[in-house]
């Protein structure tokens, strides 16, 4: 008979689950019980799942299964994230087009249709992966962000925010992707920093009316110098005029020794306020200004780096933009929406600005305006979607005033339990402390349209709450089944109270607002399912990778606080990254990425799940490899299966029936394993209630090893005896109970093998059963302590045998044991037969002395050793003497 593989077993179990509707029964079985609320963070199905998804989905499934077995009803609604630039970029690749101009030429409606078709390109692979992993989630009725019902709920939230006065249009400097031609929010930017090498420049700004005298201004973005509008100093800082050769330079006093380097003469010391209003010649004269190119004061200028004088480019810095507004200087912008210089910058027109730093430096040098250039390493933001370097760009856009509810968000965060705990006030708390208003609009196509209509005559705004309200306000007749996407909603116009026509603002919303709205939109709230929503809000837990700290975790909290004032979750499990075995980030380009589907096909899902949960804490980055999964399979899954196979084989031979044959007189070993089972159950339940999943797994792993390599091994002959003796009945009964409860303990970790074992024992799904609780009456702490001592003695004895090369099959005459505590002597006497049998020793004695030692007294006994020894007398003598000379070994 061919042995069934783990993968074959898991497929068989999955088919039984499907046939028996076990997942559905596990939820229906808890109807009327307390609800444990779980939210699924929506993946995008236009890419394949990776190892990080395997970790996230395993832990989500673990928590949901454990809480279900603990008596809660846990609804698990799947979700698909279907909007956003990642989808658009994928479609651009498919169509071999690039940028908004080519999308417009292709046709927005056609492009939208292609986006819609592409979002589920890998849906079947995701479903197969999810099912193979054993992740129970309702994929038959998922929430989908592109559906009208979902969009309508998002509109309702945005309309409410608009009514509260938190949604506004403004002109601000925002992070901007020139490739995607749209702005980003601050939490999106936080996900895309990369270490790069760039050039910094100290430029000479020639003071008007002064011969050979310059302000030294420093910038890390030379490409912004053609857009210079002013330079800033700190009014309270000390500055100096210094002479070097025939030129005079002005810079911060504290930085002069570092910047000047060579010998220089200090001509004058003055305050920053003394420099205010001085005029200078712009380093480039391509743009004419009527008010600007003067020294202004700014508190953000420091002497920690550079020269203490900062070049101001209002189109590319928030502080710069505000400083120009405060001083009523001319606004200058010489960069277009594709990140290229405009025609005004004649030598560089049409070129991407980040590629022009070297050219700018050469142009400065040619005009004798370059004081110094330096290359430096720093962290620079890149687009998290297309990987292009970002620019900071002043533009008009729609914002949500999250800063207005900042204190409420911080207070809500304090009510949340974070795992790991330091995230609350660390990574997440710091982000909340420094939050800015949410840049919500995107000048793109595939997303939830921003539901704001603006009058072209008076500027009045209306934000319909629903599709129904839109139809009621519309000028045109709007069909009830109107698709709520571009370009269809763009063709709907409203009538303003002034009588003018209102057009929809062209933007779609940040895709993170979509996913942050899921607690409400997944149930089409408030248009239906109000009772279900109330039952499912807030979540008891949300679980995602640490990168979602400034992604989904933030958007959930922001949307809910703005909409309801409440936190949308009580508990956050923030997972570390999966790294390769060398600690490097996994990536297809590096060739070190592990395919979770291939790991399941080779080792089985139970092995993958156990490796992910037991190897190291999920809160930390974890090194992972095929060896980790292989080890989990051999040490835990296969070991458990071997124990069960042993039991089932002899139960069949002896026709043991748990329904009628339970009983017998339990031995000390039986009592010990039952006590250990209940101790382990207590420790595991405590660990899982504290969400310490890894500690629980390691506790179970230790017990599986003890069960196999101690209890079963020591009990084998009891199962081999003829007939159903009372001793054999006790052995069967004990192993039956242990396997039953152990499969329940392991069910959230390894749902397939646990199901197979429990179903064969109980003829019912383990996932319908209750999670085991310890029976303290069956815990015998002294028995466990005694057995621990026995196991230590055996291990130390085995170690000493190995040290001198005397194998266990070679009998020895005598072992003398000195317990660490004399009080242990009486208990240990009960285990002499086990020690003698395990270590092949004829006599075991105890000595009550005050020294914590084990000592062997060895003499060659030919009646014991006999001719089978197969060694010369000299060799035997040497080994005995060597062992005797070891003398002593400390008991730990």
Secondary structure, DSSP 8 states (H G I E B T S, - for coil): -----HHHHHHHHHHHHHHHTHHHHHHHTTTTS-B--EE---B-TTS---HHHHHHHHHHHHHHHHHHHTT-B---EEEE---SHHHHHHHHHHHT--HHHHHHHH-HHHHHHHHHHHTTTTHHHHHHHHHHHT---EEEEEEETTSHHHHHHHHHHHHHHHHTT-EEEEEEEEEEETTTTEE--HHHHTT-EEEEEEEEEEEEEEBTTSTTEEEEEEES-GGGGGG--EEEE-TTSEEEEEEETTEEEEEEGGGHHHHH-S--EEEEEEEGGGGTT-BB--S--SS--SS--BEEE-TT--SSSTTS-EEE-TTS-HHHHHHHHHHT------B-TTSBB-TTSGGGTTSBGGG-HHHHHHHHHHTT-EEEEEEEEEEEEB-TTT--B-EEEEEEEEEE-GGGGHHHHHHHHHTSEEESGGGTTTHHHHHHHT---EE-EESSSSS-B---EEETTT--EE--SSHHHHHHHBSS---TT---STTTGGG--EE-TTS-EEEE-S-EE-HHHHHHTHHHHTTTTTTS-HHHHHHT-SBSEEEEEGGGGGTHHHHHHHHHHHHHSS-SBSEEEEE--EE-TTS-B--TTTT----HHHHHHHH-HHHHHHHHHHSS-TTS-EE--HHHHHHHIIIIIHHHHHHHHHHHHHHHHTT--HHHH------HHHHHHHHHHHHHHHHHHHHHHTT-HHHHHHHHHHHHHHIIIIIIHHHHHHHHSSS--HHHHHHHHHHHHHHHHHHHHHTTT-HHHHHHHHHHHHSS-GGGS------GGG--HHHHHHHHHHHHHHHHHHHHHHHHT--TTS-EEEEEE--SSGGGHHHHGGGHHHHHHHHTEEEEEE---SS-EEE------HHHH-GGG-S-HHHHHHHHHHHHHH--EE--
